[in-house]
């Protein structure tokens, strides 16, 4: 067999393996059921607060602001976890 054909075949196999492995890692990390549920709950709470009457002495506005910050932090946590292997622990529960 020609050395060029052999090296091309080897490189193609390595590329296929690398791409398949990346897909498997991303799929495992993306699940994060507890974080996804928390994110959904926070978004629902935000909508409920935004629909509530405004006579709360400024506490509604503060709660909305803190909830938006919490949503941002959960999203950042999910994104961070997707870059690492730590999400696999949560998925085993």
C-alpha positions in Angstrom: 0.0 0.0 0.0 1.2 3.5 -0.9 2.5 5.4 2.2 0.4 8.4 1.3 -2.8 6.4 1.2 -1.9 4.9 4.5 -1.2 8.2 6.1 -4.4 9.7 4.7 -6.4 6.8 6.0 -4.8 7.3 9.5 -5.5 11.0 9.5 -9.1 10.4 8.5 -9.6 7.9 11.2 -8.1 10.2 13.8 -10.3 13.1 12.7 -13.4 10.9 12.9 -12.5 9.7 16.4 -11.8 13.3 17.6 -15.1 14.6 16.2 -17.1 11.6 17.7 -15.5 12.0 21.1 -16.3 15.8 21.1 -19.9 15.1 20.3 -20.2 12.5 23.1 -18.6 14.8 25.7 -20.9 17.7 24.7 -24.0 15.5 24.9 -23.1 14.3 28.3 -22.4 17.8 29.7 -25.4 19.5 28.2 -28.0 17.4 30.1 -27.5 19.0 33.6 -31.1 18.3 34.7 -30.9 20.0 38.1 -29.4 23.2 36.7 -31.8 23.3 33.7 -34.7 22.9 36.2 -33.4 25.6 38.4 -33.0 27.9 35.4 -36.6 27.2 34.3 -37.8 27.9 37.8 -36.0 31.2 38.0 -37.3 32.3 34.7 -40.9 31.4 35.7 -40.4 33.3 39.0 -39.1 36.3 37.1 -42.2 36.3 34.9 -44.5 36.0 37.9 -42.8 38.9 39.7 -42.9 41.1 36.6 -46.7 40.4 36.3 -47.3 41.3 40.0 -48.6 44.7 41.1 -46.0 47.4 41.8 -47.0 48.3 45.4 -44.2 46.4 47.1 -42.1 49.2 48.6 -39.2 48.6 46.2 -38.8 45.0 47.2 -40.3 43.7 43.9 -37.8 45.7 41.9 -34.9 44.4 44.0 -36.2 40.8 43.7 -36.5 41.1 40.0 -32.9 42.5 39.8 -31.5 39.7 42.0 -33.5 37.0 40.0 -32.0 38.3 36.7 -28.5 38.1 38.3 -29.3 34.5 39.5 -30.4 33.5 36.0 -27.2 34.9 34.6 -25.1 33.0 37.2 -26.9 29.7 36.5 -26.4 30.2 32.8 -22.7 30.9 33.4 -22.5 27.8 35.6 -24.0 25.6 32.9 -21.6 27.0 30.3 -18.6 26.4 32.6 -19.8 22.9 33.4 -20.1 22.2 29.7 -16.4 23.0 29.3 -15.4 20.5 32.1 -16.2 17.0 33.2 -17.9 18.0 36.4 -21.5 17.8 34.9 -21.1 14.0 34.7 -21.5 13.8 38.5 -24.9 15.5 38.5 -26.1 13.3 35.6 -25.5 10.1 37.6 -28.0 11.1 40.4 
